[in-house]
Amino acid sequence: MPPILKNTGLTSAAAALHFYERRQQAIANNLANVNTTGFKKERVFGRMVDDAVAAADSMTDRSQGDITPTGNSLDVAMTGDAFLVVQTPDGERLTRGGSLCLDDQRRLVTSQGHLVLGELGPITLPQGDIGIGRDGIITVQPPATGEAADRGNPLRGRLNAAVLRIESIPANAVLQHAGGGLFLPDAGRKAAALADRQVMQGALEASNVNSIESLTEMIDTVRAYADVQKSITVMDDIRGIAANQIGKPV
């Protein structure tokens, strides 16, 4: 077991500097993603360890972002604690970013090119009008080719093309950012029941970052960091006086 550092003024100040550095990083990342669809801001807070030395910890704010209609049939927004599952080079990831499109193979992908997964794997859609239900079921209305051709067309009528794979994670689970608006899946993840899903086609969820609030937090953090630096300078000066002046013959 590593030894516990004795809590001194400099020890506390160093821990405070680390806390404000971590907080500044989180705020900067939040501001950088203020326009990222479905982004969830990160909050940094302090917890006391080892004889009241502060340590930085963080959590993801899952509050709902504003939902805006787009009219794009491949855009989806979700309410509640639900996430799309996508395939990335690093494995499966969760996302709230519903700005979707079709690649050159007509596979459903995110704006970053990650494959959107359905209950049977990657989703490939045929030509036609795409509908996405509240339960995440994707249907396609094939284009009309004439009455005679339609009678022999196996895709005649509305085709149930796929079901979006939508998962939820427990409210007390740690939701970790993985970059690009993605999140690492939690061990407690589970499939969202069809009846519980609330998917909206033709809409997008905005980031839940408030830019004015975040800028104010950044200014406060910079000022606090500067105050701690000043306190370190004062403590160092006092230690210098104690070492060089106290006990010196008059």
Sequence and secondary structure as in RCSB ss.txt:
>XXXX:A:sequence
MPPILKNTGLTSAAAALHFYERRQQAIANNLANVNTTGFKKERVFGRMVDDAVAAADSMTDRSQGDITPTGNSLD
VAMTGDAFLVVQTPDGERLTRGGSLCLDDQRRLVTSQGHLVLGELGPITLPQGDIGIGRDGIITVQPPATGEAAD
RGNPLRGRLNAAVLRIESIPANAVLQHAGGGLFLPDAGRKAAALADRQVMQGALEASNVNSIESLTEMIDTVRAY
ADVQKSITVMDDIRGIAANQIGKPV
>XXXX:A:secstr
        HHHHHHHHHHHHHHHHHHHHHHHHTTTSTT   EEEEEEEETTTEEEEEEEE      EEE   TTB
EEE SS EEEEEETTEEEEE   BEEE TT BEEETT  EEEETTEE B  SSEEEE TTSEEEEE     HHHH
HT TT S EEEEEB EEE  TTS   EEETTEE   TT EE  GGG  EEETEEE     HHHHHHHHHHHHHHH
HHHHHHHHHHHHHHHHHHHTTT   
